[in-house]
Amino acid sequence: MWQIQWMLQLIPDNIFTWITYLLFAAGALLYIASKLITIIPLMGRYRLPAELIAIAALVVGAYFGGQLSYREAIADLKARVAVAEQQSKDANAVLEKKTQEHITELRNAKNANKTIIKEVAGRQIDSQCTLPRSAVSLHDSASRGEVSRGSSSTDGTTSTVKASELLETVVDNYGTCHETAEKLRGWQEWYQTQKKIFESLK
């Protein structure tokens, strides 16, 4: 059966449509003719063959009609998929632009804060504050998702790390956190948008 369907796919849609209509019309006319020839003398013997040919034409026409409906459904689905793909592409471009703009804003804010640290706040905090080794140890352990252990977690001696350096690291970390959150929100929006677009095909 699949060989027949494959061969039928080779026939262009417009020609296939005409063949289907012609089979229906020929079958119907031949069936009517088979009923009329019984009233014509000497023609009655052709009634049965004419009926069989008419029925065969109608059956083949009905099969072709089903194939025609299948082709129309496939063509409609392809058209809807093409529209959905274009909508997806457009939505991706808008979302990518919006997400990138937000990330750029976040990076600009981070860089501006780091500039303030270097030019003003850094000198102020370094002149008024020194960091014990325990503070640096706690920061480093927390960055790795670990608990600070050992003597370094309670060591109160002064660290060689400046307070401005720690502050700059904190600003970097917050900036990275906000960028990651923005990317996550962008991915969530992308998923919901794509889901909505392709669910409309059902």
Secondary structure as UniProt FT lines:
FT   HELIX           2..9
FT   HELIX           13..36
FT   HELIX           37..39
FT   TURN            41..42
FT   HELIX           44..46
FT   HELIX           47..116
FT   HELIX           117..121
FT   HELIX           122..128
FT   HELIX           133..143
FT   TURN            144..145
FT   HELIX           151..153
FT   HELIX           163..199
FT   TURN            200..201
//
